[in-house]
Structures are given as C-alpha cells and as structure tokens.
C-alpha cells in the first residue's frame, strides 16, 4: 500500500489520538473500579487491548514485541519517576 504523506500523517495522528483516548478511558475505569476484588482495571484493559490486536490480525510476536518495546522505553519517558 503506497500512501501519500497526508494519508500517512492522518493515520499516524489518528493512532496517537486513539491511544490518548484509550489511556484516558483506562484512567476513568481505574478510578471507578467497577469490579472491586476482581482483576485490576488496568490489567483487564490491557488484556482486552491485546486480544483486540490479535483479532485485528497482529501476530503474537508483533504484539509481544510492541509491548516489550514500550516497556523498554518507559523509563526514558517517565524519567525514572514511578508516577506522574
């Protein structure tokens, strides 16, 4: 698929916006904790994200590599802080 620059930017920024909205939704879900005593809300949300990626055709290897790459970059982004 050969995309022009405008289409690449639309997809890129759409993914950023979707990720930011997902993070905000996870924060609201965590704060509400609708199922106390069960799986932590963030654990459940990340698990559902993972299964959603699988359902969209990403391989286990691709999903695992993406999560591991994100985790490897976390300390740089968080500057060593545990929480914002």
N, CA, C and O atoms as a printed pandas DataFrame, in Angstrom:
     atom_number atom_name residue_name chain_id  residue_number  x_coord  y_coord  z_coord
0              1         N          UNK        A               1    0.860   -1.169    0.000
1              2        CA          UNK        A               1    0.000    0.000    0.000
2              3         C          UNK        A               1    0.902    1.226    0.000
3              4         O          UNK        A               1    1.705    1.418    0.913
4              5         N          UNK        A               2    0.766    2.037   -1.011
5              6        CA          UNK        A               2    1.582    3.233   -1.137
6              7         C          UNK        A               2    0.737    4.442   -0.730
7              8         O          UNK        A               2   -0.174    4.851   -1.449
8              9         N          UNK        A               3    1.059    5.003    0.434
9             10        CA          UNK        A               3    0.295    6.135    0.962
10            11         C          UNK        A               3    1.035    7.432    0.723
11            12         O          UNK        A               3    2.262    7.485    0.811
12            13         N          UNK        A               4    0.282    8.479    0.420
13            14        CA          UNK        A               4    0.931    9.776    0.303
14            15         C          UNK        A               4    1.165   10.337    1.713
15            16         O          UNK        A               4    0.660    9.801    2.699
16            17         N          UNK        A               5    1.923   11.405    1.784
17            18        CA          UNK        A               5    2.316   11.983    3.081
18            19         C          UNK        A               5    1.100   12.394    3.911
19            20         O          UNK        A               5    1.076   12.169    5.121
20            21         N          UNK        A               6    0.116   12.977    3.291
21            22        CA          UNK        A               6   -1.092   13.415    4.017
22            23         C          UNK        A               6   -1.811   12.215    4.649
23            24         O          UNK        A               6   -2.251   12.294    5.796
24            25         N          UNK        A               7   -1.929   11.123    3.918
25            26        CA          UNK        A               7   -2.596    9.930    4.433
26            27         C          UNK        A               7   -1.774    9.294    5.561
27            28         O          UNK        A               7   -2.344    8.834    6.551
28            29         N          UNK        A               8   -0.459    9.262    5.424
29            30        CA          UNK        A               8    0.401    8.734    6.497
30            31         C          UNK        A               8    0.232    9.555    7.763
31            32         O          UNK        A               8    0.125    8.992    8.853
32            33         N          UNK        A               9    0.206   10.876    7.639
33            34        CA          UNK        A               9    0.017   11.737    8.809
34            35         C          UNK        A               9   -1.361   11.544    9.422
35            36         O          UNK        A               9   -1.490   11.528   10.647
36            37         N          UNK        A              10   -2.393   11.398    8.598
37            38        CA          UNK        A              10   -3.747   11.187    9.104
38            39         C          UNK        A              10   -3.802    9.898    9.924
39            40         O          UNK        A              10   -4.396    9.873   11.002
40            41         N          UNK        A              11   -3.192    8.845    9.425
41            42        CA          UNK        A              11   -3.166    7.566   10.141
42            43         C          UNK        A              11   -2.343    7.691   11.417
43            44         O          UNK        A              11   -2.770    7.239   12.479
44            45         N          UNK        A              12   -1.169    8.302   11.318
45            46        CA          UNK        A              12   -0.270    8.457   12.474
46            47         C          UNK        A              12   -0.951    9.233   13.600
47            48         O          UNK        A              12   -0.986    8.775   14.742
48            49         N          UNK        A              13   -1.492   10.406   13.276
49            50        CA          UNK        A              13   -2.116   11.219   14.319
50            51         C          UNK        A              13   -3.437   10.612   14.800
51            52         O          UNK        A              13   -3.831   10.822   15.948
52            53         N          UNK        A              14   -4.108    9.876   13.950
53            54        CA          UNK        A              14   -5.298    9.151   14.382
54            55         C          UNK        A              14   -4.949    8.099   15.423
55            56         O          UNK        A              14   -5.677    7.916   16.399
56            57         N          UNK        A              15   -3.830    7.406   15.210
57            58        CA          UNK        A              15   -3.379    6.406   16.180
58            59         C          UNK        A              15   -2.989    7.067   17.494
59            60         O          UNK        A              15   -3.296    6.547   18.567
60            61         N          UNK        A              16   -2.314    8.210   17.417
61            62        CA          UNK        A              16   -1.947    8.935   18.638
62            63         C          UNK        A              16   -3.201    9.352   19.391
63            64         O          UNK        A              16   -3.288    9.155   20.603
64            65         N          UNK        A              17   -4.164    9.921   18.694
65            66        CA          UNK        A              17   -5.405   10.348   19.345
66            67         C          UNK        A              17   -6.148    9.171   19.962
67            68         O          UNK        A              17   -6.672    9.282   21.070
68            69         N          UNK        A              18   -6.198    8.045   19.255
69            70        CA          UNK        A              18   -6.881    6.858   19.778
70            71         C          UNK        A              18   -6.173    6.339   21.026
71            72         O          UNK        A              18   -6.828    5.951   21.994
72            73         N          UNK        A              19   -4.837    6.330   21.011
73            74        CA          UNK        A              19   -4.079    5.858   22.167
74            75         C          UNK        A              19   -4.292    6.766   23.374
75            76         O          UNK        A              19   -4.446    6.287   24.497
76            77         N          UNK        A              20   -4.301    8.081   23.139
77            78        CA          UNK        A              20   -4.530    9.021   24.243
78            79         C          UNK        A              20   -5.932    8.873   24.809
79            80         O          UNK        A              20   -6.115    8.946   26.024
80            81         N          UNK        A              21   -6.921    8.669   23.954
81            82        CA          UNK        A              21   -8.296    8.463   24.418
82            83         C          UNK        A              21   -8.398    7.145   25.181
83            84         O          UNK        A              21   -9.080    7.074   26.204
84            85         N          UNK        A              22   -7.730    6.106   24.695
85            86        CA          UNK        A              22   -7.724    4.821   25.398
86            87         C          UNK        A              22   -7.110    4.984   26.788
87            88         O          UNK        A              22   -7.637    4.450   27.764
88            89         N          UNK        A              23   -6.010    5.713   26.882
89            90        CA          UNK        A              23   -5.363    5.950   28.180
90            91         C          UNK        A              23   -6.294    6.698   29.125
91            92         O          UNK        A              23   -6.380    6.360   30.305
92            93         N          UNK        A              24   -6.993    7.712   28.618
93            94        CA          UNK        A              24   -7.936    8.472   29.443
94            95         C          UNK        A              24   -9.094    7.584   29.892
95            96         O          UNK        A              24   -9.543    7.681   31.035
96            97         N          UNK        A              25   -9.576    6.727   29.010
97            98        CA          UNK        A              25  -10.645    5.799   29.369
98            99         C          UNK        A              25  -10.167    4.818   30.428
99           100         O          UNK        A              25  -10.908    4.498   31.358
100          101         N          UNK        A              26   -8.931    4.335   30.293
101          102        CA          UNK        A              26   -8.359    3.434   31.304
102          103         C          UNK        A              26   -8.286    4.127   32.660
103          104         O          UNK        A              26   -8.559    3.503   33.685
104          105         N          UNK        A              27   -7.920    5.408   32.679
105          106        CA          UNK        A              27   -7.838    6.156   33.940
106          107         C          UNK        A              27   -9.218    6.275   34.583
107          108         O          UNK        A              27   -9.353    6.122   35.797
108          109         N          UNK        A              28  -10.246    6.549   33.771
109          110        CA          UNK        A              28  -11.611    6.637   34.321
110          111         C          UNK        A              28  -12.065    5.275   34.843
111          112         O          UNK        A              28  -12.695    5.192   35.897
112          113         N          UNK        A              29  -11.752    4.225   34.120
113          114        CA          UNK        A              29  -12.111    2.862   34.517
114          115         C          UNK        A              29  -11.405    2.496   35.815
115          116         O          UNK        A              29  -12.010    1.899   36.706
116          117         N          UNK        A              30  -10.140    2.847   35.924
117          118        CA          UNK        A              30   -9.356    2.579   37.131
118          119         C          UNK        A              30   -9.952    3.325   38.328
119          120         O          UNK        A              30  -10.090    2.757   39.412
120          121         N          UNK        A              31  -10.299    4.580   38.133
121          122        CA          UNK        A              31  -10.863    5.383   39.221
122          123         C          UNK        A              31  -12.215    4.830   39.682
123          124         O          UNK        A              31  -12.520    4.846   40.875
124          125         N          UNK        A              32  -13.011    4.350   38.753
125          126        CA          UNK        A              32  -14.330    3.813   39.099
126          127         C          UNK        A              32  -14.227    2.416   39.703
127          128         O          UNK        A              32  -15.033    2.050   40.558
128          129         N          UNK        A              33  -13.242    1.633   39.264
129          130        CA          UNK        A              33  -13.051    0.241   39.697
130          131         C          UNK        A              33  -14.397   -0.467   39.863
131          132         O          UNK        A              33  -14.790   -0.801   40.981
132          133         N          UNK        A              34  -15.102   -0.694   38.751
133          134        CA          UNK        A              34  -16.454   -1.225   38.839
134          135         C          UNK        A              34  -16.552   -2.662   39.359
135          136         O          UNK        A              34  -17.638   -3.114   39.721
136          137         N          UNK        A              35  -15.439   -3.374   39.397
137          138        CA          UNK        A              35  -15.453   -4.760   39.862
138          139         C          UNK        A              35  -14.395   -4.957   40.949
139          140         O          UNK        A              35  -13.444   -5.715   40.754
140          141         N          UNK        A              36  -14.552   -4.282   42.090
141          142        CA          UNK        A              36  -13.529   -4.393   43.135
142          143         C          UNK        A              36  -13.327   -5.842   43.571
143          144         O          UNK        A              36  -14.273   -6.626   43.645
144          145         N          UNK        A              37  -12.082   -6.169   43.855
145          146        CA          UNK        A              37  -11.753   -7.518   44.276
146          147         C          UNK        A              37  -11.500   -8.477   43.123
147          148         O          UNK        A              37  -11.050   -9.602   43.338
148          149         N          UNK        A              38  -11.783   -8.041   41.909
149          150        CA          UNK        A              38  -11.513   -8.868   40.738
150          151         C          UNK        A              38  -10.229   -8.356   40.073
151          152         O          UNK        A              38   -9.420   -7.692   40.721
152          153         N          UNK        A              39  -10.046   -8.654   38.819
153          154        CA          UNK        A              39   -8.847   -8.216   38.103
154          155         C          UNK        A              39   -8.729   -6.699   38.167
155          156         O          UNK        A              39   -9.726   -5.985   38.066
156          157         N          UNK        A              40   -7.497   -6.211   38.337
157          158        CA          UNK        A              40   -7.263   -4.769   38.344
158          159         C          UNK        A              40   -7.749   -4.189   37.021
159          160         O          UNK        A              40   -7.524   -4.784   35.967
160          161         N          UNK        A              41   -8.414   -3.033   37.062
161          162        CA          UNK        A              41   -8.949   -2.454   35.826
162          163         C          UNK        A              41   -7.904   -2.283   34.718
163          164         O          UNK        A              41   -8.192   -2.560   33.553
164          165         N          UNK        A              42   -6.701   -1.833   35.067
165          166        CA          UNK        A              42   -5.680   -1.656   34.029
166          167         C          UNK        A              42   -5.258   -3.004   33.449
167          168         O          UNK        A              42   -5.052   -3.119   32.241
168          169         N          UNK        A              43   -5.128   -4.019   34.297
169          170        CA          UNK        A              43   -4.779   -5.354   33.799
170          171         C          UNK        A              43   -5.812   -5.840   32.796
171          172         O          UNK        A              43   -5.468   -6.367   31.738
172          173         N          UNK        A              44   -7.085   -5.657   33.142
173          174        CA          UNK        A              44   -8.161   -6.095   32.262
174          175         C          UNK        A              44   -8.152   -5.298   30.958
175          176         O          UNK        A              44   -8.297   -5.880   29.882
176          177         N          UNK        A              45   -7.985   -3.991   31.036
177          178        CA          UNK        A              45   -7.990   -3.152   29.830
178          179         C          UNK        A              45   -6.838   -3.520   28.895
179          180         O          UNK        A              45   -7.026   -3.593   27.681
180          181         N          UNK        A              46   -5.660   -3.748   29.448
181          182        CA          UNK        A              46   -4.507   -4.113   28.612
182          183         C          UNK        A              46   -4.714   -5.495   27.999
183          184         O          UNK        A              46   -4.344   -5.732   26.849
184          185         N          UNK        A              47   -5.305   -6.402   28.770
185          186        CA          UNK        A              47   -5.599   -7.728   28.226
186          187         C          UNK        A              47   -6.591   -7.634   27.078
187          188         O          UNK        A              47   -6.429   -8.309   26.061
188          189         N          UNK        A              48   -7.615   -6.806   27.228
189          190        CA          UNK        A              48   -8.601   -6.617   26.158
190          191         C          UNK        A              48   -7.950   -5.961   24.943
191          192         O          UNK        A              48   -8.265   -6.316   23.807
192          193         N          UNK        A              49   -7.040   -5.001   25.173
193          194        CA          UNK        A              49   -6.297   -4.396   24.060
194          195         C          UNK        A              49   -5.512   -5.465   23.311
195          196         O          UNK        A              49   -5.524   -5.515   22.081
196          197         N          UNK        A              50   -4.828   -6.320   24.072
197          198        CA          UNK        A              50   -4.033   -7.377   23.453
198          199         C          UNK        A              50   -4.916   -8.299   22.612
199          200         O          UNK        A              50   -4.553   -8.642   21.487
200          201         N          UNK        A              51   -6.066   -8.701   23.143
201          202        CA          UNK        A              51   -6.929   -9.586   22.368
202          203         C          UNK        A              51   -7.518   -8.861   21.159
203          204         O          UNK        A              51   -7.737   -9.467   20.110
204          205         N          UNK        A              52   -7.773   -7.560   21.312
205          206        CA          UNK        A              52   -8.252   -6.778   20.173
206          207         C          UNK        A              52   -7.213   -6.708   19.061
207          208         O          UNK        A              52   -7.548   -6.809   17.881
208          209         N          UNK        A              53   -5.957   -6.535   19.442
209          210        CA          UNK        A              53   -4.883   -6.526   18.444
210          211         C          UNK        A              53   -4.795   -7.881   17.743
211          212         O          UNK        A              53   -4.634   -7.948   16.524
212          213         N          UNK        A              54   -4.901   -8.949   18.515
213          214        CA          UNK        A              54   -4.889  -10.309   17.948
214          215         C          UNK        A              54   -6.047  -10.455   16.957
215          216         O          UNK        A              54   -5.864  -10.965   15.852
216          217         N          UNK        A              55   -7.240  -10.004   17.360
217          218        CA          UNK        A              55   -8.421  -10.115   16.494
218          219         C          UNK        A              55   -8.276   -9.292   15.219
219          220         O          UNK        A              55   -8.908   -9.605   14.210
220          221         N          UNK        A              56   -7.449   -8.240   15.247
221          222        CA          UNK        A              56   -7.223   -7.410   14.065
222          223         C          UNK        A              56   -6.114   -7.963   13.166
223          224         O          UNK        A              56   -5.753   -7.339   12.167
224          225         N          UNK        A              57   -5.577   -9.131   13.521
225          226        CA          UNK        A              57   -4.623   -9.803   12.643
226          227         C          UNK        A              57   -3.157   -9.642   13.002
227          228         O          UNK        A              57   -2.289  -10.120   12.271
228          229         N          UNK        A              58   -2.859   -8.972   14.124
229          230        CA          UNK        A              58   -1.463   -8.891   14.545
230          231         C          UNK        A              58   -1.049  -10.238   15.122
231          232         O          UNK        A              58   -1.853  -10.925   15.753
232          233         N          UNK        A              59    0.206  -10.613   14.903
233          234        CA          UNK        A              59    0.694  -11.891   15.416
234          235         C          UNK        A              59    1.074  -11.758   16.890
235          236         O          UNK        A              59    1.261  -10.655   17.402
236          237         N          UNK        A              60    1.181  -12.896   17.555
237          238        CA          UNK        A              60    1.651  -12.899   18.935
238          239         C          UNK        A              60    3.024  -12.234   19.030
239          240         O          UNK        A              60    3.295  -11.475   19.959
240          241         N          UNK        A              61    3.871  -12.528   18.067
241          242        CA          UNK        A              61    5.224  -11.951   18.059
242          243         C          UNK        A              61    5.167  -10.437   17.930
243          244         O          UNK        A              61    5.887   -9.735   18.640
244          245         N          UNK        A              62    4.333   -9.922   17.044
245          246        CA          UNK        A              62    4.208   -8.474   16.870
246          247         C          UNK        A              62    3.667   -7.812   18.137
247          248         O          UNK        A              62    4.175   -6.773   18.558
248          249         N          UNK        A              63    2.648   -8.402   18.739
249          250        CA          UNK        A              63    2.043   -7.829   19.944
250          251         C          UNK        A              63    3.053   -7.832   21.081
251          252         O          UNK        A              63    3.249   -6.815   21.746
252          253         N          UNK        A              64    3.684   -8.957   21.302
253          254        CA          UNK        A              64    4.672   -9.073   22.381
254          255         C          UNK        A              64    5.816   -8.074   22.175
255          256         O          UNK        A              64    6.226   -7.394   23.116
256          257         N          UNK        A              65    6.328   -7.988   20.947
257          258        CA          UNK        A              65    7.436   -7.071   20.652
258          259         C          UNK        A              65    7.025   -5.626   20.904
259          260         O          UNK        A              65    7.817   -4.843   21.428
260          261         N          UNK        A              66    5.789   -5.260   20.536
261          262        CA          UNK        A              66    5.322   -3.890   20.741
262          263         C          UNK        A              66    5.215   -3.567   22.230
263          264         O          UNK        A              66    5.639   -2.495   22.660
264          265         N          UNK        A              67    4.652   -4.487   23.023
265          266        CA          UNK        A              67    4.557   -4.262   24.469
266          267         C          UNK        A              67    5.951   -4.181   25.089
267          268         O          UNK        A              67    6.207   -3.317   25.927
268          269         N          UNK        A              68    6.848   -5.075   24.682
269          270        CA          UNK        A              68    8.206   -5.063   25.236
270          271         C          UNK        A              68    8.953   -3.796   24.856
271          272         O          UNK        A              68    9.678   -3.242   25.682
272          273         N          UNK        A              69    8.792   -3.326   23.626
273          274        CA          UNK        A              69    9.445   -2.083   23.195
274          275         C          UNK        A              69    8.910   -0.898   23.997
275          276         O          UNK        A              69    9.673   -0.020   24.401
276          277         N          UNK        A              70    7.600   -0.878   24.224
277          278        CA          UNK        A              70    7.005    0.208   25.017
278          279         C          UNK        A              70    7.539    0.175   26.449
279          280         O          UNK        A              70    7.884    1.215   27.011
280          281         N          UNK        A              71    7.604   -1.010   27.031
281          282        CA          UNK        A              71    8.138   -1.136   28.392
282          283         C          UNK        A              71    9.603   -0.707   28.458
283          284         O          UNK        A              71   10.023   -0.064   29.420
284          285         N          UNK        A              72   10.366   -1.059   27.449
285          286        CA          UNK        A              72   11.785   -0.697   27.426
286          287         C          UNK        A              72   11.965    0.820   27.346
287          288         O          UNK        A              72   12.972    1.349   27.817
288          289         N          UNK        A              73   10.997    1.521   26.755
289          290        CA          UNK        A              73   11.084    2.974   26.596
290          291         C          UNK        A              73   10.459    3.732   27.765
291          292         O          UNK        A              73   10.583    4.953   27.850
292          293         N          UNK        A              74    9.792    3.018   28.661
293          294        CA          UNK        A              74    9.049    3.681   29.733
294          295         C          UNK        A              74    9.941    4.523   30.638
295          296         O          UNK        A              74    9.577    5.649   30.976
296          297         N          UNK        A              75   11.085    4.010   31.032
297          298        CA          UNK        A              75   11.935    4.758   31.952
298          299         C          UNK        A              75   12.426    6.068   31.334
299          300         O          UNK        A              75   12.515    7.083   32.023
300          301         N          UNK        A              76   12.741    6.048   30.047
301          302        CA          UNK        A              76   13.157    7.281   29.383
302          303         C          UNK        A              76   12.025    8.302   29.426
303          304         O          UNK        A              76   12.253    9.472   29.733
304          305         N          UNK        A              77   10.817    7.866   29.124
305          306        CA          UNK        A              77    9.676    8.766   29.101
306          307         C          UNK        A              77    9.341    9.264   30.504
307          308         O          UNK        A              77    9.054   10.446   30.694
308          309         N          UNK        A              78    9.378    8.367   31.482
309          310        CA          UNK        A              78    8.996    8.710   32.853
310          311         C          UNK        A              78   10.135    9.327   33.652
311          312         O          UNK        A              78    9.937    9.732   34.797
312          313         N          UNK        A              79   11.314    9.402   33.067
313          314        CA          UNK        A              79   12.494    9.988   33.722
314          315         C          UNK        A              79   12.736    9.370   35.090
315          316         O          UNK        A              79   13.130   10.063   36.027
316          317         N          UNK        A              80   12.503    8.068   35.206
317          318        CA          UNK        A              80   12.783    7.360   36.447
318          319         C          UNK        A              80   11.714    7.503   37.516
319          320         O          UNK        A              80   11.808    6.868   38.566
320          321         N          UNK        A              81   10.691    8.331   37.268
321          322        CA          UNK        A              81    9.628    8.533   38.263
322          323         C          UNK        A              81    8.645    7.364   38.190
323          324         O          UNK        A              81    8.380    6.837   37.110
324          325         N          UNK        A              82    8.113    6.967   39.335
325          326        CA          UNK        A              82    7.136    5.880   39.368
326          327         C          UNK        A              82    5.776    6.341   38.857
327          328         O          UNK        A              82    5.068    5.563   38.218
328          329         N          UNK        A              83    5.402    7.571   39.118
329          330        CA          UNK        A              83    4.076    8.062   38.735
330          331         C          UNK        A              83    4.183    9.531   38.360
331          332         O          UNK        A              83    5.009   10.262   38.906
332          333         N          UNK        A              84    3.352    9.954   37.435
333          334        CA          UNK        A              84    3.307   11.360   37.033
334          335         C          UNK        A              84    2.676   12.175   38.126
335          336         O          UNK        A              84    2.541   13.391   37.990
